[in-house]
Amino acid sequence: MKAKNPLLKSLFFPNHDQVTMYIKHMACDLQVKALSGDGAFAGYASVFGELDQQNEIVAKGAFMRSLSTWKSQGRAPAMLWMHDPTLPIGVWLLVREDLNGLAVEGRLALRTQKGAEAYELLKMGALTGLSIGYRVVSSRVDASRKVRTLTDVDLFEISLVTFPANEAARVSEVKSPAEDAFRRALRASAERLKQAAETLRG
């Protein structure tokens, strides 16, 4: 799906007002290696070689140029809630390519409402998706398979999302801190949300 997002354009291209940006989103299930009590977690935002629902595959090396640009600026892609640039929920401490895909390590802002909600939903497995916001720079198309392989992309942000598109990764381990009454109530609400989502999926 293509989305025109003027705010993202202003964030990443402040000196190019005449440029029209079309940001695409690619989602995959979130495989969290660990979720600690301070909101830190690690996993994969994209998995190489996996065909998504848009018939697109990300090739190894597709993020390298963009990641190099971020590094030279001393910055990292934004961590957003549902691709909303007005709702940052934490920071990415490390974003890099390895043999499997785009490996990420981040920390949720637990003192913010959305950051705390994301933590609870991740911990109970109700929030299982990561989705990257990107623009295709170069790609190749296999006409016989009708598959597009992305070889170079501009990576803008990585969001936590509810419904992922790719089954390549799953939450594998979550470590829970002590819970207070507020968090128990939030867990109950999240459980109802999870059950409603499962009902909608059929």
Secondary structure, DSSP 8 states (H G I E B T S, - for coil): -EE--HHHHHHH-TT-TT----EEEEEEE---SEE-TTSEEEEEEEETT---TTSEEE-TTTTHHHHHHHHHTT---EEEETTEEEEEEEEEEEEEE-SSEEEEEEEE-TTSHHHHHHHHHHHHTS--EEEEEEEEEEEEEETTTTEEEEEEEEEEEEEEESS-S--S------------HHHHHHHHHHHHHHHHHHHHH-
